[in-house]
Amino acid sequence: MLNISYSAAYDPYHTAFRFLMLLRASSKEQKTYDWLRISDFYLCFPKRLSEFSAPRKVPGLKGRISRLVRSLPDVHYASLPESRIIFERMTIIQDTALSALSKKDMVSYSLSGNQRMVAHGIQEVPEPLLSEVDSAIAKNQPLLEILAEDFVEIEVLGPGGLKDRSGLEEYQYDTV
């Protein structure tokens, strides 16, 4: 039997919208694409933040994550695979969303050393879309504070980095 269901995680248009949310919510000019992908995963599946190992160098992060996860409603209508599998399946959708935003000059990305960097593009986001993005940011403020401000402060690569602490990607062979 085939079940058909919608998941925002596998929708490139919704992914592009979430990317704009994360980029706009963060005060940092340039971010790594790995940060954007990992943060996007947790924006889709905020309950999975309970699996994240918070570093001590970001004060209060562990407590804020715990409070946020406890405040989220339990949804038991679907069983999902483990986080790493979902994250891997999201890769092609995330790449497609980044490509679409880049082609419209809403974001730009470049290589800096061994990492892909993402920043706001030269083209302004159209006003109706920007209004929706700002509205979504306001509705998800506690989650976005963690993803767009705290996560940006954590190194992405190597032991103790964002990839390691999330368990979503391999970090042992990162060139640090």
C-alpha positions, 0 to 999 in steps of 0.5 A: 500500500502506498501512502501519500503525505506532505512534508515541508522538509521535502518541498523546495518552495517551503525550503526556500522560504525557511532559508530566507527566514534563517538568513533574515533572522541571523545578524551575521553577514555570511553563514556556512551552507552547512549551518543553513542546512542543519538549522533548516532541519531543526526548523522542520523538526524542532522536537529533534533538538532534544538530540542536540548536544549543546556546547558550554561556550554558549551559555544557557543554550541547553536550558533554552533548548529543553524549555523549547522542546518541552513546550512543543506539542507531541505529534504521534500521527506519523513515525519518522526515520532517524534524524540522519536519514531524514537529513540526508533525504533533505539534501537534494531539496535544500540544494534545489532551494539554494539554487533557485534563490541564487538564480533570483539573486536573493542569496549568494553563495561562494567558496571560502576555504573548504566551506560554502558560504551563504549570504543575502543576495543583491536582489531584494526579496519582494515585499509580499514574500518579505512580509510573510517571512517576517511574520513567520520569524515572529511566530517562531522567535524562540526557535529562531533565536537558537538556530539563527543566533546561537548555532551561528556561534558554534563552529561547524567543522571538526570535533565539537562542531555543529556537525558533530553535536547534531549527529546529522553529518560526518565530521571526522574527515573535515579539513579544519 
